[in-house]
Amino acid sequence: MARTHTLLLTLLSTILILIVLARVESAAVKDGKDSEAQRAPKQVFMPASDASNFFKHRSRRSPRTSEEYYAEQRVKMVTNKRRREHLEEQNNKHENYLEEERDEQYERTREKNEQWRQFHYDGQYPQYPHRRRYYV
């Protein structure tokens, strides 16, 4: 008895689901009323002659045309020029930085030496020892 109830219940539920699904229009299947759906396969597929010409046009080992070669060369030249300009700009920035660092270091060293000379000067000799004359 329990088996018959479950069997009837499952049959009724499947019939109900099928009836409901038959009435509903799904997004995956269209009735053909839409003209865009009919045009789409024409755009995806091409005639066999065009397809064979597409693959015969240029195989992997076939030589490139001169236009393709020159276009690639122009692209390479432009990228090399950009790379050169970028590296030159970076080099200039680094040189300017180094020059400023050297100038600051020179100025600090000069100030330190000047302070050392003033601190150690006792007034008896000329201030710069390298200008002193030695008599033997």
C-alpha positions as CSV (number, residue, x, y, z in Angstrom):
1,M,0.0,0.0,0.0
2,A,2.8,2.4,0.9
3,R,4.5,1.6,-2.4
4,T,1.5,2.5,-4.5
5,H,1.1,5.8,-2.6
6,T,4.7,6.8,-3.3
7,L,4.4,5.6,-6.9
8,L,1.3,7.7,-7.5
9,L,2.8,10.7,-5.7
10,T,5.9,10.6,-7.9
11,L,3.9,10.1,-11.1
12,L,1.6,13.0,-10.3
13,S,4.5,15.3,-9.5
14,T,6.3,14.4,-12.7
15,I,3.2,15.0,-14.8
16,L,2.6,18.3,-13.0
17,I,6.2,19.4,-13.7
18,L,6.0,18.4,-17.4
19,I,2.8,20.3,-17.8
20,V,4.3,23.4,-16.2
21,L,7.5,23.2,-18.2
22,A,5.6,22.8,-21.5
23,R,3.8,26.1,-20.9
24,V,7.0,28.1,-20.0
25,E,9.1,29.5,-22.7
26,S,12.7,28.8,-21.9
27,A,15.5,31.2,-22.8
28,A,17.6,28.4,-24.4
29,V,15.0,27.4,-27.1
30,K,13.3,30.0,-29.1
31,D,10.3,29.7,-31.5
32,G,12.2,31.1,-34.5
33,K,10.3,34.4,-34.4
34,D,13.5,36.3,-33.7
35,S,15.3,37.2,-36.9
36,E,18.6,37.7,-35.1
37,A,18.7,34.0,-34.1
38,Q,18.3,33.0,-37.8
39,R,21.1,35.4,-38.9
40,A,23.6,34.2,-36.3
41,P,24.4,30.8,-37.9
42,K,25.2,32.5,-41.1
43,Q,27.8,34.6,-39.4
44,V,29.4,31.7,-37.6
45,F,29.7,29.3,-40.4
46,M,31.3,30.0,-43.8
47,P,31.3,28.1,-47.1
48,A,33.8,25.3,-47.5
49,S,35.6,27.1,-50.3
50,D,36.2,30.1,-48.1
51,A,37.3,27.9,-45.2
52,S,39.9,26.1,-47.4
53,N,41.1,29.4,-48.8
54,F,41.5,30.7,-45.2
55,F,43.8,27.9,-44.3
56,K,45.7,28.0,-47.7
57,H,46.2,31.8,-47.4
58,R,49.2,31.5,-45.2
59,S,50.5,28.3,-43.6
60,R,52.9,28.3,-40.7
61,R,56.0,28.0,-42.8
62,S,55.1,30.1,-45.8
63,P,57.1,33.3,-46.3
64,R,55.7,36.5,-45.1
65,T,54.7,39.2,-47.5
66,S,56.9,42.3,-47.7
67,E,54.1,44.4,-46.2
68,E,53.9,42.1,-43.2
69,Y,57.7,42.2,-42.8
70,Y,57.9,46.0,-43.1
71,A,55.0,46.4,-40.6
72,E,56.8,44.2,-38.1
73,Q,60.0,46.1,-38.6
74,R,58.2,49.4,-38.0
75,V,56.7,48.1,-34.8
76,K,60.1,46.9,-33.7
77,M,61.7,50.3,-34.5
78,V,59.0,52.1,-32.6
79,T,59.4,49.9,-29.5
80,N,63.2,50.2,-29.7
81,K,62.9,54.0,-29.9
82,R,60.6,54.1,-26.9
83,R,62.9,51.9,-24.9
84,R,65.9,54.0,-25.8
85,E,64.1,57.2,-24.8
86,H,63.0,55.7,-21.5
87,L,66.5,54.4,-20.7
88,E,68.0,57.8,-21.6
89,E,65.5,59.6,-19.4
90,Q,66.3,57.2,-16.5
91,N,70.0,57.7,-17.1
92,N,69.6,61.5,-17.0
93,K,67.7,61.3,-13.8
94,H,70.3,59.2,-12.2
95,E,73.2,61.4,-13.4
96,N,71.4,64.5,-12.0
97,Y,70.9,62.7,-8.7
98,L,74.5,61.7,-8.6
99,E,75.6,65.3,-9.4
100,E,73.5,66.8,-6.7
101,E,74.8,64.2,-4.2
102,R,78.4,65.0,-5.2
103,D,77.8,68.7,-4.9
104,E,76.3,68.3,-1.4
105,Q,79.1,66.0,-0.3
106,Y,81.7,68.5,-1.6
107,E,80.0,71.3,0.2
108,R,79.8,69.4,3.5
109,T,83.5,68.4,3.2
110,R,84.5,72.0,2.5
111,E,82.6,73.3,5.4
112,K,84.1,70.7,7.8
113,N,87.6,71.5,6.6
114,E,87.0,75.2,7.0
115,Q,85.6,74.7,10.6
116,W,88.6,72.5,11.4
117,R,91.1,75.2,10.2
118,Q,89.3,77.9,12.1
119,F,89.2,75.8,15.3
120,H,92.9,74.8,15.1
121,Y,94.3,78.2,14.0
122,D,96.5,79.6,16.7
123,G,97.3,82.9,15.1
124,Q,101.1,82.4,14.8
125,Y,101.3,80.9,11.4
126,P,99.5,81.5,8.1
127,Q,96.2,79.9,8.2
128,Y,96.8,77.4,5.4
129,P,99.8,75.1,6.0
130,H,100.3,74.3,2.4
131,R,101.2,77.9,1.6
132,R,104.0,78.0,4.2
133,R,107.5,78.3,3.0
134,Y,110.0,76.0,4.5
135,Y,113.7,77.0,4.6
136,V,116.1,74.3,5.0
